[in-house]
C-alpha cells in the first residue's frame, strides 16, 4: 500500500481525534477548525485524483466524495466532513491493503526469481548472473535454492518442491536424465543439472512475464462498473437536489451526498477480481488478467485438442508380445539399445525401463537408420529394434506376419542375435483424469464439448468413443480449428484447450484460450488467456470454479452495497439520518463490502483436496 494512503488516513484520524478532544473540552470553535484542517488534505488529494482521472477520460464516484466533503464544510457540518474524510481515506487504505493481500500469491512467484547461479568451471564453481547461462552448462543447485533455468538432472536423484508453480504440496523425487523445471525449489541434497534453455527462455521466466501482465487488463465487469458509476452519480445528485429543493434544508442534501460516498462499485469489483486471480494461482491456474477471469466464468462450449490435451502426448508402452524371452528381459534389451536414440519412441521405452528400476547396460557399435530403427551390441549380443520390416532385414529373415495394430498405435519389433524375440506396442494413451474432468466440466455449466484434432478420423473416434463428447472433428488444419471456434460461438462463450503451435490460432480466437502445461509450445502459451502450470487437464476445474465464484462475490458485494446506500440516501432525504450518521453508516457499508470481496481468497473448489493446494 502507498505512503500517500497511509499518510492521509493518519491525518484524517488525527484531525477527528483532536477535534473530538476539543469538543469535549467545551471548545467548539477550535474543534471546528481541527476538523476542517483534518479534512482539507484528504479533499485536496481527492481533487488531484479527480483531475487526473478526467484527463484520462474517466469519470467515477470519487466526485461524490469530493462533493460531500465540500458541501459539509460549506454548510458548517465540519464533523460530518471529517468523518467522510476518515471514511474515504480509510476506504482507500483498506482497498490498497485488500488488493495487496489478494496479490500475495502472485507476488510470491515474482519474489522467488533467482538472481545468480553456480556454474561448474574447470575444477571449481563460479557464481554467474542468470543471463550468462547457456544450454549445456552444468549447474549446482544447493539445498533450498530455486532452479534457475530449465534443464535435465545430472545427479543420481533430486527432491523438488514445485508447490509454488503447480500447487502440488508434496515434493517430487526424480532420477537421472529427468526434466527439471525452472522455478522449482530444491527440497533435498544439492544436485547438478545440465541447462537446456537460457534463463529468458525457461519456464519460470515465462511464468513471471505472465504474472506481471495478469493484472493489466481490465475486466468488462470493471468497465461496466465505471459506466454504472455515472448513473449512480446522477441518481445521487437527483435525490440530494430533490431533498434540498422540496424541504429547503441543505443539510438533507449533505446527508444524502455523505451516505453515497464512495460506492461499493469502486471497491468490490477490483478487490474480488484480483482475489480470484490470486486464488486460481494457488491451484496452478495462471489467468492473464481480470478480463480472462470474467470470460472463464461464462464459458458454455469447450473445444479440446487431442494430442497432449486429452491424451498424454507421448507414446507409452501398452503391450509386449514375446517369443521365448520374458517381458522384463525384452524391455531391458530394447531400452538399453534405445538409449542411443533421441526418437520419442526410444525415450518412451527408456523411461518405462527406468520406471521399473531396470539397470540398462551401455550399447556398443550402434547404427541408427533414421525413422526405421537401430542395430548394435548389448552385453555381447547383436540386437536390432525398429519396425518389423527393418528388424527382419537386419536379421536376414522374412518379415513377420502380424495382425495390424489398433488405430494410432505403433508396433516395434526386437531381434536378438539371429531371431525375432518380441513385439512391443506403444500408443498415446488417454489421460487418466480425462473422463472425470469432462463430467465435472458439465456440472460447472459447460453444455457442449467437442474434440478438434488434426489426427485421422479413426484415431479420433477411438479416443472419443468412451468419453460421450457432443462432436468429433478430425483431420483439421489450424484454420479449421479457428472456424470451429467461430462456429460454436452461437452456443455461448467458447473455451479452447490445446498445447501445440498448431493450436495457437484457435486459442487466440476463442473467448478463453487455455494452454496445457507451463512447458508447452511458447506460441500456445502466448496466445492463451489461461495457462495451466501443471500438465493435468483436471487442474482447469478449480480455475473455472474460482472464476465463477469470484464474479458472483463481486456482484453480490455490488448489489448489497448499492442497495444499502440507496436506502440510506432515501432515509437521509426524509431527514431520518444526519450527515454524521450517514458518514458512519457508509463507512460500515464500505468495510463490509471489502471484507465480503476478500472472501474470494478463501474459495475452496469442490472436489479439490487440501493437499493439492500450495502450502
C-alpha positions as CSV (number, residue, x, y, z in Angstrom):
1,X,0.0,0.0,0.0
2,X,1.2,3.5,-0.8
3,X,2.7,6.0,1.6
4,X,0.2,8.6,0.5
5,X,-2.8,6.5,1.6
6,X,-1.1,5.8,4.9
7,X,-0.4,9.5,5.4
8,X,-3.9,10.6,4.5
9,X,-5.6,8.1,6.9
10,X,-3.2,9.2,9.7
11,X,-4.0,12.9,9.1
12,X,-7.8,12.2,8.9
13,X,-7.8,10.2,12.1
14,X,-5.6,12.8,13.9
15,X,-8.0,15.6,12.9
16,X,-11.0,13.6,14.1
17,X,-9.4,12.8,17.4
18,X,-8.1,16.3,18.1
19,X,-11.5,17.8,17.2
20,X,-13.4,15.4,19.5
21,X,-11.0,16.2,22.3
22,X,-11.5,19.9,21.8
23,X,-15.3,19.4,21.6
24,X,-15.3,17.5,25.0
25,X,-13.2,20.3,26.4
26,X,-16.0,22.8,25.6
27,X,-14.1,24.4,22.8
28,X,-16.5,24.0,19.8
29,X,-14.9,26.7,17.6
30,X,-11.4,25.1,17.9
31,X,-13.0,21.7,17.2
32,X,-14.5,23.0,14.0
33,X,-11.1,24.3,12.9
34,X,-9.4,21.0,13.8
35,X,-12.0,19.0,11.8
36,X,-11.6,21.4,8.8
37,X,-7.8,21.1,8.9
38,X,-8.1,17.3,9.1
39,X,-10.5,17.2,6.1
40,X,-8.6,19.5,3.7
41,X,-5.6,17.3,2.9
42,X,-7.9,14.4,2.0
43,X,-10.1,16.7,-0.1
44,X,-7.0,18.2,-1.9
45,X,-5.6,14.7,-2.6
46,X,-9.1,13.6,-3.9
47,X,-9.4,16.6,-6.2
48,X,-6.0,16.0,-7.7
49,X,-7.0,12.4,-8.4
50,X,-10.3,13.5,-10.0
51,X,-8.4,15.9,-12.3
52,X,-6.0,13.1,-13.3
53,X,-8.9,10.8,-14.0
54,X,-10.7,13.4,-16.1
55,X,-7.6,13.9,-18.1
56,X,-7.6,10.1,-18.8
57,X,-11.3,10.4,-19.9
58,X,-12.5,8.6,-16.7
59,X,-15.4,9.8,-14.5
60,X,-16.1,8.0,-11.2
61,X,-17.7,8.2,-7.9
62,X,-14.8,10.0,-6.3
63,X,-16.7,13.1,-7.4
64,X,-19.5,12.2,-4.9
65,X,-16.9,12.0,-2.1
66,X,-15.5,15.4,-3.1
67,X,-19.0,17.0,-3.3
68,X,-20.0,15.6,0.1
69,X,-16.8,16.9,1.9
70,X,-17.1,20.3,0.1
71,X,-20.8,20.6,0.9
72,X,-20.4,19.6,4.5
73,X,-17.6,22.2,5.0
74,X,-19.6,24.8,3.2
75,X,-22.7,24.4,5.4
76,X,-20.7,24.1,8.7
77,X,-21.1,20.3,9.1
78,X,-17.4,20.0,9.8
79,X,-17.7,16.8,11.9
80,X,-19.5,15.1,9.0
81,X,-16.9,16.3,6.6
82,X,-14.2,14.9,8.8
83,X,-15.9,11.6,9.2
84,X,-16.3,11.4,5.4
85,X,-12.6,12.2,5.1
86,X,-11.7,9.4,7.5
87,X,-14.1,7.2,5.6
88,X,-12.7,7.9,2.2
89,X,-9.0,7.8,3.3
90,X,-9.8,4.6,5.3
91,X,-11.5,3.1,2.2
92,X,-8.5,3.8,0.1
93,X,-6.2,2.4,2.7
94,X,-8.4,-0.8,3.1
95,X,-8.6,-1.2,-0.7
96,X,-4.8,-1.0,-1.0
97,X,-4.4,-3.5,1.8
98,X,-7.0,-5.8,0.3
99,X,-5.5,-5.8,-3.1
100,X,-2.1,-6.3,-1.6
101,X,-3.3,-9.3,0.2
102,X,-5.2,-10.6,-2.8
103,X,-2.0,-10.3,-5.0
104,X,0.2,-12.0,-2.3
105,X,0.3,-15.4,-4.1
106,X,1.3,-13.8,-7.4
107,X,3.9,-11.6,-5.7
108,X,5.3,-14.8,-4.1
109,X,6.0,-16.1,-7.6
110,X,7.9,-13.0,-8.5
111,X,9.8,-12.9,-5.2
112,X,11.2,-16.3,-5.9
113,X,13.0,-15.4,-9.1
114,X,16.7,-16.4,-8.7
115,X,19.3,-13.8,-9.4
116,X,22.5,-15.9,-9.8
117,X,23.5,-19.5,-10.5
118,X,26.5,-21.6,-9.5
119,X,28.1,-22.9,-12.7
120,X,30.8,-25.6,-12.9
121,X,34.0,-24.2,-14.4
122,X,37.1,-26.3,-14.6
123,X,37.6,-27.9,-11.2
124,X,35.6,-25.3,-9.3
125,X,32.3,-23.3,-9.2
126,X,31.7,-19.7,-10.3
127,X,28.8,-17.5,-9.4
128,X,27.3,-16.0,-12.5
129,X,24.3,-14.0,-13.5
130,X,21.4,-15.9,-15.0
131,X,21.8,-14.2,-18.3
132,X,25.3,-15.7,-18.5
133,X,23.9,-19.3,-18.5
134,X,23.8,-21.2,-21.8
135,X,22.4,-24.6,-22.9
136,X,24.9,-27.3,-21.9
137,X,26.2,-25.5,-18.8
138,X,26.5,-27.7,-15.7
139,X,24.9,-26.0,-12.7
140,X,25.0,-26.8,-9.0
141,X,21.7,-26.3,-7.2
142,X,22.1,-26.1,-3.4
143,X,19.6,-27.2,-0.8
144,X,16.8,-24.6,-0.6
145,X,17.8,-22.8,-3.8
146,X,15.4,-22.3,-6.8
147,X,16.4,-23.9,-10.1
148,X,17.4,-21.1,-12.3
149,X,16.7,-22.5,-15.8
150,X,15.1,-25.5,-17.4
151,X,17.4,-28.5,-17.7
152,X,17.9,-32.2,-17.0
153,X,19.2,-33.8,-13.9
154,X,22.9,-34.8,-14.0
155,X,23.0,-36.3,-10.4
156,X,21.6,-39.6,-9.2
157,X,18.5,-38.1,-7.7
158,X,16.8,-34.9,-6.7
159,X,13.9,-33.9,-4.5
160,X,12.0,-30.9,-5.9
161,X,9.3,-28.7,-4.4
162,X,7.1,-27.4,-7.2
163,X,4.3,-26.2,-5.0
164,X,4.7,-22.5,-6.0
165,X,4.4,-23.4,-9.6
166,X,1.9,-26.2,-9.8
167,X,0.1,-26.3,-6.4
168,X,1.4,-29.8,-5.7
169,X,2.2,-29.7,-2.0
170,X,4.3,-32.8,-1.8
171,X,7.9,-32.8,-3.1
172,X,8.7,-34.9,-6.2
173,X,11.7,-37.2,-6.4
174,X,13.3,-37.5,-9.9
175,X,16.1,-39.6,-11.3
176,X,19.0,-39.0,-13.7
177,X,18.1,-37.5,-17.1
178,X,14.7,-36.3,-15.8
179,X,13.5,-32.9,-16.8
180,X,14.0,-30.1,-14.2
181,X,11.6,-27.2,-14.4
182,X,13.0,-23.7,-13.6
183,X,11.4,-22.2,-10.5
184,X,11.3,-25.4,-8.5
185,X,12.9,-25.4,-5.1
186,X,15.5,-28.0,-4.1
187,X,13.9,-29.7,-1.1
188,X,16.8,-32.3,-0.7
189,X,20.5,-32.5,-1.1
190,X,22.5,-30.4,-3.6
191,X,22.4,-31.7,-7.1
192,X,23.8,-31.0,-10.6
193,X,21.7,-30.2,-13.6
194,X,22.5,-29.5,-17.3
195,X,20.9,-26.4,-18.7
196,X,18.7,-26.9,-21.8
197,X,17.4,-23.4,-22.1
198,X,18.6,-19.9,-21.5
199,X,17.1,-18.1,-18.5
200,X,14.9,-15.8,-20.6
201,X,13.5,-18.9,-22.5
202,X,12.9,-21.0,-19.5
203,X,9.6,-22.0,-17.9
204,X,9.8,-19.8,-14.9
205,X,10.8,-16.7,-16.9
206,X,7.6,-17.2,-19.0
207,X,5.5,-17.6,-15.9
208,X,6.9,-14.4,-14.4
209,X,6.1,-12.5,-17.6
210,X,2.6,-13.8,-17.5
211,X,2.1,-12.9,-13.8
212,X,3.4,-9.3,-14.4
213,X,0.9,-8.9,-17.2
214,X,-2.0,-10.6,-15.4
215,X,-3.4,-7.5,-13.7
216,X,-3.1,-5.0,-16.5
217,X,-6.2,-5.9,-18.5
218,X,-9.5,-4.6,-17.0
219,X,-12.5,-6.9,-17.0
220,X,-15.7,-5.9,-18.8
221,X,-17.3,-6.0,-15.4
222,X,-14.9,-3.4,-14.1
223,X,-15.5,-1.2,-17.1
224,X,-19.2,-1.7,-16.7
225,X,-18.9,-0.6,-13.1
226,X,-17.3,2.6,-14.3
227,X,-20.2,3.3,-16.6
228,X,-22.7,2.4,-13.8
229,X,-21.0,4.8,-11.5
230,X,-22.1,7.6,-13.8
231,X,-25.7,6.5,-13.4
232,X,-25.3,6.2,-9.6
233,X,-23.8,9.7,-9.5
234,X,-26.8,11.1,-11.4
235,X,-29.2,9.3,-9.0
236,X,-27.3,10.7,-6.0
237,X,-27.4,14.3,-7.3
238,X,-31.1,13.9,-8.1
239,X,-32.0,12.7,-4.7
240,X,-29.8,15.3,-3.0
241,X,-31.3,18.1,-5.2
242,X,-34.9,16.9,-4.5
243,X,-34.3,16.8,-0.8
244,X,-33.0,20.3,-0.7
245,X,-35.5,21.7,-3.2
246,X,-38.6,20.2,-1.6
247,X,-37.6,20.9,2.0
248,X,-35.4,24.0,1.7
249,X,-33.0,22.2,4.0
250,X,-29.4,21.9,2.5
251,X,-28.3,19.7,5.4
252,X,-30.5,16.9,4.0
253,X,-28.7,17.2,0.7
254,X,-25.4,17.0,2.5
255,X,-26.6,13.9,4.3
256,X,-27.6,12.2,1.0
257,X,-24.2,13.0,-0.5
258,X,-22.4,11.7,2.5
259,X,-24.1,8.4,2.7
260,X,-23.5,7.8,-1.1
261,X,-19.7,8.1,-0.7
262,X,-17.7,6.4,-2.0
263,X,-19.5,3.4,-3.6
264,X,-19.2,-0.3,-3.5
265,X,-18.7,-0.2,-7.2
266,X,-15.3,1.4,-6.6
267,X,-14.2,-1.2,-4.0
268,X,-15.9,-4.5,-4.6
269,X,-15.1,-5.3,-8.2
270,X,-11.3,-4.8,-8.3
271,X,-10.8,-6.5,-4.9
272,X,-12.9,-9.6,-5.8
273,X,-11.4,-10.0,-9.2
274,X,-7.8,-9.7,-8.1
275,X,-8.5,-12.0,-5.2
276,X,-9.9,-14.5,-7.7
277,X,-6.7,-14.3,-9.9
278,X,-4.6,-14.9,-6.8
279,X,-6.7,-17.8,-5.6
280,X,-6.6,-19.5,-9.0
281,X,-2.8,-19.2,-9.0
282,X,-2.8,-21.3,-5.8
283,X,-4.2,-24.2,-7.8
284,X,-1.7,-23.9,-10.6
285,X,-4.0,-22.0,-12.9
286,X,-2.5,-18.7,-14.2
287,X,-5.2,-16.4,-15.5
288,X,-3.9,-13.4,-17.6
289,X,-6.0,-10.7,-16.0
290,X,-9.4,-9.8,-14.8
291,X,-10.9,-9.9,-18.3
292,X,-9.9,-13.5,-18.8
293,X,-11.2,-14.4,-15.3
294,X,-14.6,-13.0,-16.2
295,X,-14.7,-14.7,-19.6
296,X,-13.7,-18.0,-17.9
297,X,-16.7,-17.7,-15.6
298,X,-19.1,-17.6,-18.5
299,X,-17.8,-20.4,-20.7
300,X,-20.5,-22.7,-22.2
301,X,-18.6,-24.5,-25.0
302,X,-15.4,-26.5,-24.5
303,X,-13.2,-27.4,-27.5
304,X,-10.4,-29.8,-26.9
305,X,-7.3,-30.7,-28.9
306,X,-6.3,-34.4,-28.7
307,X,-2.6,-34.9,-28.5
308,X,-1.2,-33.6,-25.3
309,X,-4.6,-32.4,-24.1
310,X,-7.0,-35.4,-24.0
311,X,-4.0,-37.7,-24.3
312,X,-0.6,-37.7,-22.6
313,X,1.0,-36.5,-25.9
314,X,3.9,-39.0,-25.7
315,X,3.9,-42.7,-26.6
316,X,3.6,-45.2,-23.7
317,X,4.2,-48.9,-23.7
318,X,0.9,-50.7,-23.8
319,X,1.7,-54.4,-24.6
320,X,4.7,-56.8,-25.1
321,X,4.3,-60.0,-27.1
322,X,7.3,-62.2,-26.5
323,X,8.7,-65.3,-28.2
324,X,10.9,-67.4,-25.8
325,X,12.0,-64.4,-23.6
326,X,10.4,-62.8,-20.6
327,X,8.9,-59.3,-20.7
328,X,11.5,-57.8,-18.3
329,X,14.4,-59.0,-20.4
330,X,12.7,-57.8,-23.5
331,X,12.3,-54.3,-22.1
332,X,15.8,-54.3,-20.7
333,X,17.4,-55.1,-24.0
334,X,15.2,-52.8,-26.0
335,X,15.6,-49.8,-23.7
336,X,19.4,-50.4,-23.5
337,X,19.8,-50.1,-27.3
338,X,17.3,-47.2,-27.4
339,X,19.5,-45.1,-25.1
340,X,21.5,-44.2,-28.2
341,X,18.5,-42.6,-29.9
342,X,16.6,-39.4,-29.4
343,X,13.4,-40.6,-31.0
344,X,10.2,-40.2,-28.9
345,X,9.6,-44.0,-29.1
346,X,13.2,-44.6,-27.8
347,X,12.7,-42.1,-25.0
348,X,9.4,-43.8,-24.1
349,X,11.0,-47.2,-23.8
350,X,13.9,-45.9,-21.8
351,X,11.6,-44.1,-19.4
352,X,9.5,-47.2,-19.0
353,X,12.5,-49.3,-18.1
354,X,13.9,-46.8,-15.7
355,X,10.4,-46.5,-14.1
356,X,10.6,-50.3,-13.4
357,X,14.0,-49.9,-11.9
358,X,15.9,-51.8,-14.6
359,X,19.7,-51.3,-14.9
360,X,20.5,-50.5,-18.5
361,X,23.9,-51.5,-19.9
362,X,25.7,-49.2,-22.3
363,X,25.1,-50.1,-26.0
364,X,28.1,-50.6,-28.4
365,X,28.6,-50.3,-32.1
366,X,25.2,-48.6,-32.6
367,X,24.0,-47.8,-36.0
368,X,20.7,-45.8,-36.5
369,X,18.6,-45.7,-39.6
370,X,16.5,-42.5,-39.0
371,X,12.8,-43.3,-38.8
372,X,13.4,-47.1,-39.2
373,X,15.4,-48.5,-36.2
374,X,18.7,-49.2,-34.6
375,X,21.2,-52.0,-34.5
376,X,24.0,-52.5,-32.0
377,X,25.5,-54.8,-29.4
378,X,24.3,-55.3,-25.8
379,X,26.5,-57.4,-23.5
380,X,27.9,-59.3,-26.5
381,X,24.6,-59.9,-28.2
382,X,23.6,-58.4,-31.6
383,X,20.4,-56.5,-31.1
384,X,18.1,-54.8,-33.5
385,X,15.0,-52.8,-32.8
386,X,12.6,-50.9,-35.0
387,X,9.8,-51.6,-37.5
388,X,9.1,-55.3,-38.2
389,X,10.5,-55.0,-41.7
390,X,13.7,-53.2,-40.6
391,X,14.4,-55.8,-37.9
392,X,13.7,-58.8,-40.3
393,X,16.0,-57.3,-42.9
394,X,18.8,-56.8,-40.3
395,X,18.5,-60.4,-39.2
396,X,18.2,-61.7,-42.8
397,X,14.8,-63.2,-42.2
398,X,11.4,-62.7,-43.8
399,X,9.1,-60.0,-42.4
400,X,6.8,-61.5,-39.7
401,X,3.1,-61.9,-40.4
402,X,1.4,-59.7,-37.7
403,X,-2.1,-58.5,-37.3
404,X,-2.5,-54.8,-37.8
405,X,-2.1,-52.6,-34.7
406,X,-5.1,-50.6,-33.4
407,X,-5.6,-47.1,-34.9
408,X,-3.0,-44.7,-33.5
409,X,-0.8,-47.5,-32.1
410,X,2.8,-48.2,-33.1
411,X,4.4,-51.7,-33.1
412,X,8.2,-52.1,-32.5
413,X,10.0,-55.4,-33.1
414,X,13.0,-56.6,-31.1
415,X,15.6,-59.0,-32.6
416,X,18.4,-60.7,-30.6
417,X,21.3,-62.4,-32.4
418,X,19.6,-64.3,-35.3
419,X,15.9,-64.3,-34.3
420,X,12.9,-62.1,-33.6
421,X,12.1,-62.4,-29.9
422,X,9.4,-59.8,-29.2
423,X,6.9,-57.2,-30.5
424,X,6.2,-54.1,-28.3
425,X,3.2,-51.9,-28.8
426,X,3.1,-48.2,-27.9
427,X,0.3,-45.7,-28.1
428,X,-0.6,-42.2,-27.0
429,X,-2.9,-43.0,-24.1
430,X,-5.9,-41.1,-22.8
431,X,-5.1,-39.1,-19.7
432,X,-6.3,-40.8,-16.6
433,X,-8.1,-37.6,-15.4
434,X,-10.0,-37.0,-18.7
435,X,-13.3,-38.8,-18.0
436,X,-13.7,-37.2,-14.6
437,X,-12.7,-33.8,-15.9
438,X,-15.4,-33.9,-18.6
439,X,-18.1,-34.9,-16.2
440,X,-17.1,-32.2,-13.7
441,X,-17.0,-29.6,-16.5
442,X,-20.6,-30.3,-17.4
443,X,-21.5,-29.9,-13.7
444,X,-19.9,-26.5,-13.9
445,X,-22.2,-25.4,-16.7
446,X,-20.4,-26.4,-19.9
447,X,-23.2,-27.5,-22.2
448,X,-21.2,-28.6,-25.3
449,X,-17.8,-30.5,-25.5
450,X,-16.1,-31.0,-28.8
451,X,-12.9,-32.8,-29.9
452,X,-10.9,-31.0,-32.6
453,X,-7.8,-32.7,-33.8
454,X,-5.5,-33.0,-36.8
455,X,-5.3,-36.8,-36.4
456,X,-7.0,-39.3,-38.7
457,X,-10.8,-39.8,-38.1
458,X,-10.3,-43.4,-37.0
459,X,-7.8,-42.4,-34.3
460,X,-10.0,-39.5,-33.1
461,X,-13.0,-41.9,-33.0
462,X,-11.1,-44.4,-30.9
463,X,-10.1,-41.8,-28.4
464,X,-13.5,-40.2,-28.2
465,X,-15.5,-43.4,-28.0
466,X,-15.6,-43.7,-24.2
467,X,-16.0,-40.0,-23.5
468,X,-19.5,-39.1,-24.5
469,X,-18.5,-36.0,-26.5
470,X,-21.0,-33.9,-28.4
471,X,-19.0,-33.8,-31.6
472,X,-15.7,-35.1,-33.0
473,X,-13.8,-33.1,-35.7
474,X,-10.8,-34.8,-37.2
475,X,-8.2,-34.2,-40.0
476,X,-8.1,-30.5,-39.2
477,X,-5.5,-27.8,-40.0
478,X,-5.1,-24.7,-37.8
479,X,-7.6,-22.7,-39.9
480,X,-10.2,-25.4,-39.5
481,X,-9.9,-25.2,-35.7
482,X,-10.4,-21.4,-35.8
483,X,-13.5,-21.9,-38.0
484,X,-14.9,-24.4,-35.4
485,X,-14.3,-21.9,-32.6
486,X,-16.2,-19.1,-34.5
487,X,-19.0,-21.5,-35.5
488,X,-19.6,-22.7,-31.9
489,X,-19.9,-19.2,-30.5
490,X,-23.7,-19.4,-31.4
491,X,-24.0,-21.8,-28.4
492,X,-22.3,-19.5,-26.0
493,X,-18.8,-18.3,-24.9
494,X,-16.1,-20.8,-26.2
495,X,-13.1,-22.2,-24.4
496,X,-10.3,-23.8,-26.5
497,X,-7.7,-26.1,-24.8
498,X,-4.5,-27.1,-26.6
499,X,-0.8,-27.3,-26.2
500,X,0.9,-27.1,-29.6
501,X,1.9,-24.4,-32.1
502,X,-0.9,-25.5,-34.4
503,X,-3.4,-24.7,-31.6
504,X,-2.3,-21.1,-31.1
505,X,-4.6,-19.5,-33.7
506,X,-7.7,-21.2,-32.2
507,X,-6.6,-20.3,-28.7
508,X,-6.4,-16.7,-29.7
509,X,-9.7,-16.8,-31.5
510,X,-11.6,-18.4,-28.5
511,X,-13.2,-16.3,-25.8
512,X,-10.9,-18.2,-23.4
513,X,-7.8,-20.0,-24.7
514,X,-6.1,-22.5,-22.3
515,X,-2.6,-23.7,-22.8
516,X,-1.7,-27.1,-21.3
517,X,1.3,-27.1,-19.1
518,X,3.9,-24.4,-18.5
519,X,6.3,-26.0,-20.9
520,X,4.0,-26.4,-23.8
521,X,4.7,-24.6,-27.1
522,X,5.6,-21.0,-26.5
523,X,3.2,-19.9,-29.2
524,X,0.2,-21.6,-27.4
525,X,1.1,-20.1,-24.0
526,X,1.4,-16.6,-25.6
527,X,-1.9,-16.9,-27.4
528,X,-3.8,-18.3,-24.5
529,X,-5.6,-16.3,-21.8
530,X,-5.1,-19.1,-19.2
531,X,-2.0,-21.3,-18.7
532,X,-2.1,-24.5,-16.6
533,X,1.2,-24.6,-14.7
534,X,0.9,-28.3,-14.2
535,X,0.4,-30.8,-17.0
536,X,-3.0,-32.0,-15.8
537,X,-6.3,-31.3,-17.6
538,X,-8.4,-31.5,-14.4
539,X,-6.5,-28.5,-12.9
540,X,-8.7,-26.4,-15.2
541,X,-11.7,-27.2,-13.0
542,X,-10.7,-25.2,-9.9
543,X,-9.8,-22.3,-12.3
544,X,-13.3,-22.3,-13.7
545,X,-15.0,-22.6,-10.3
546,X,-12.8,-19.9,-8.8
547,X,-13.7,-17.6,-11.7
548,X,-17.4,-18.3,-11.3
549,X,-17.5,-17.7,-7.6
550,X,-15.2,-14.6,-7.7
551,X,-17.6,-12.9,-10.1
552,X,-20.6,-14.0,-8.0
553,X,-18.9,-12.5,-4.9
554,X,-18.2,-9.2,-6.8
555,X,-21.8,-8.9,-8.0
556,X,-23.1,-9.8,-4.5
557,X,-20.9,-7.1,-3.0
558,X,-22.1,-4.5,-5.5
559,X,-25.8,-5.4,-5.1
560,X,-25.8,-5.3,-1.4
561,X,-23.6,-2.2,-1.1
562,X,-25.6,-0.2,-3.6
563,X,-28.9,-1.4,-2.1
564,X,-27.9,-0.2,1.4
565,X,-26.5,3.1,0.0
566,X,-29.8,3.8,-1.8
567,X,-31.8,3.0,1.3
568,X,-29.6,5.3,3.3
569,X,-29.9,8.1,0.8
570,X,-33.7,7.9,0.9
571,X,-33.7,7.9,4.7
572,X,-31.3,10.9,4.6
573,X,-33.6,12.7,2.1
574,X,-36.5,12.3,4.6
575,X,-34.4,13.7,7.4
576,X,-34.1,10.4,9.2
577,X,-30.3,10.4,9.1
578,X,-27.9,13.2,9.9
579,X,-24.8,13.9,7.9
580,X,-22.6,12.4,10.6
581,X,-24.8,9.3,11.0
582,X,-24.8,8.9,7.2
583,X,-21.0,9.1,7.1
584,X,-20.7,6.4,9.8
585,X,-23.2,4.2,8.1
586,X,-21.4,4.4,4.7
587,X,-18.1,3.6,6.4
588,X,-19.7,0.4,7.8
589,X,-21.0,-0.5,4.3
590,X,-17.6,0.0,2.7
591,X,-15.8,-2.1,5.2
592,X,-18.5,-4.9,4.8
593,X,-18.1,-4.7,1.0
594,X,-14.3,-5.1,1.1
595,X,-14.4,-7.9,3.6
596,X,-17.1,-9.7,1.5
597,X,-15.0,-9.3,-1.7
598,X,-12.0,-10.8,0.1
599,X,-14.0,-14.0,0.6
600,X,-12.7,-14.8,-2.9
601,X,-9.3,-15.5,-1.3
602,X,-10.9,-18.4,0.7
603,X,-12.7,-20.1,-2.2
604,X,-12.1,-23.9,-2.0
605,X,-13.3,-25.5,-5.2
606,X,-15.4,-28.6,-4.6
607,X,-13.6,-31.9,-5.2
608,X,-10.2,-30.3,-4.7
609,X,-8.3,-31.9,-1.8
610,X,-6.4,-29.6,0.5
611,X,-3.2,-31.4,-0.4
612,X,-3.3,-30.1,-3.9
613,X,-3.1,-26.5,-2.8
614,X,0.3,-25.0,-2.4
615,X,1.3,-24.6,1.2
